Amino acid sequence: MPVREDAESRAIKRLIADIDSIDKWRDRIGRRIVAMFFGVFLFAVSLLSYVATHAQDRVDPPALGKQHPGVLRSYR
């Protein structure tokens, strides 16, 4: 009879190990989401800093004919 108890105890240990591995995988999903958020946030900040530092390098568009001042008051 001890052989049967050993097989059962090994099966129970394997089952517990499988359940623990599923729980660990679920815990990692939250960490992955937080890591992806920080990655996207850092990318956005780096893109913003790149645009801010290179905005002075832009070229003004050419004038298209006669220029008029903006409208300061509405038409009556």
Backbone torsions as a table, in degrees:
resi	resn	phi	psi	omega
1	MET	NA	-27.0	179.7
2	PRO	-62.0	-27.5	179.4
3	VAL	-64.8	-41.5	-179.1
4	ARG	-66.0	-40.4	178.9
5	GLU	-65.0	-36.0	177.6
6	ASP	-65.4	-41.2	178.6
7	ALA	-65.0	-40.9	178.5
8	GLU	-67.2	-41.9	-179.3
9	SER	-66.8	-36.7	176.5
10	ARG	-66.7	-39.4	178.4
11	ALA	-64.9	-39.9	178.2
12	ILE	-66.0	-41.6	178.4
13	LYS	-63.3	-40.4	177.4
14	ARG	-64.8	-40.1	178.8
15	LEU	-63.6	-44.0	178.2
16	ILE	-63.8	-40.1	178.4
17	ALA	-64.3	-40.4	177.7
18	ASP	-63.9	-42.5	178.7
19	ILE	-64.1	-41.3	178.5
20	ASP	-64.9	-37.7	179.4
21	SER	-68.0	-35.0	176.3
22	ILE	-65.4	-41.8	178.4
23	ASP	-63.7	-40.3	178.3
24	LYS	-64.1	-39.4	179.9
25	TRP	-64.4	-38.7	179.0
26	ARG	-67.2	-37.4	178.4
27	ASP	-65.1	-32.7	-178.2
28	ARG	-72.0	-23.8	-179.3
29	ILE	-62.3	-43.8	177.7
30	GLY	-61.9	-40.1	178.3
31	ARG	-66.1	-37.2	179.3
32	ARG	-66.1	-40.2	179.3
33	ILE	-64.2	-43.5	178.6
34	VAL	-64.2	-41.5	178.5
35	ALA	-63.9	-40.6	177.7
36	MET	-65.7	-38.2	178.1
37	PHE	-61.6	-47.9	179.7
38	PHE	-64.6	-35.9	177.4
39	GLY	-63.4	-45.7	178.7
40	VAL	-66.1	-39.0	178.8
41	PHE	-63.2	-45.0	178.7
42	LEU	-64.7	-38.0	176.8
43	PHE	-62.8	-42.6	179.9
44	ALA	-65.1	-41.0	179.2
45	VAL	-66.3	-41.3	179.4
46	SER	-67.2	-38.3	176.7
47	LEU	-64.9	-41.2	177.9
48	LEU	-63.6	-42.8	179.4
49	SER	-66.8	-36.6	177.3
50	TYR	-63.6	-45.1	-179.7
51	VAL	-64.9	-39.4	-178.9
52	ALA	-67.5	-36.5	-178.4
53	THR	-79.8	-26.4	-178.1
54	HIS	-104.3	9.0	179.4
55	ALA	-68.8	-26.9	-179.5
56	GLN	-73.1	-14.0	-179.5
57	ASP	-86.4	-0.3	-176.3
58	ARG	-72.1	156.9	-178.6
59	VAL	-105.0	133.2	177.0
60	ASP	-68.9	141.7	178.5
61	PRO	-68.4	149.9	179.7
62	PRO	-67.9	150.8	178.9
63	ALA	-69.2	134.7	-179.1
64	LEU	-108.5	82.0	177.7
65	GLY	81.8	-158.4	-176.7
66	LYS	-71.5	134.4	-179.5
67	GLN	-94.2	139.4	179.7
68	HIS	-120.2	148.2	177.7
69	PRO	-71.0	157.6	179.5
70	GLY	-69.6	159.3	179.4
71	VAL	-79.1	125.7	-177.5
72	LEU	-95.7	-25.4	177.5
73	ARG	-137.7	158.2	-174.4
74	SER	-75.0	159.9	178.3
75	TYR	-74.5	135.7	-178.6
76	ARG	-103.2	NA	NA
